[in-house]
Amino acid sequence: MVVVDPSFEIDEKGRVICQSHSNYPNLIKPNKTYLEELQLETLLTCKSCSHYVNDDCYFPKSEIDKIEIDRLSRSRFQCNLCGNKIDRMLTIMQKIYFEVKFNMKMPLLCCSCYQNIKNDKFPEYLRRRIRESLLFYTPSVFLLINPYPFNLIVAFVYALSAFLLKIIIKQKFHYSLFLVDLLNGRKFYKKYFKNKKSVDLS
């Protein structure tokens, strides 16, 4: 049986596309309508490829299934810069392929971070995300400053609720508002991207 090796490219929106995908011509079709763009999002997975169905891809079908379960149910695959859960399977497959095949460490980036780095707007984008994270706890800080003892309980309950809400947002909407994720992302950016005039992530 001939095994098909994947080959990856990144489109203008930062989405990873496999050139060996059986639907590749449709994936790169220019001037897509809004509905076609929505459909594209559902096709950006190995599971929509005939090589997955026929189990003749470099990645065995069982391995693809396991990766997809990890992607959907855990936070194992998240953006190195902002902590967002990666919601596109091919982004993960590209990283794994380069690490296994070429022993090459690749950053795992969401489309928003990719676009902001490409457009030299990442520092501003990260500052906005950090402000969003801090805003979640602002009411509890004001409650702690207030002299009434009852407000300590309210502040604790609010802070706990805000923390739980952040978990739900990260798991369900793949958007991280955790300050630790964002601060780690800032360190990662300064180490690997800040002083580079042009960044090639493809």
Order of alpha helices (4+ residues) and beta strands (2+ residues): beta-beta-alpha-alpha-alpha-alpha-alpha-alpha-alpha-alpha-alpha-alpha
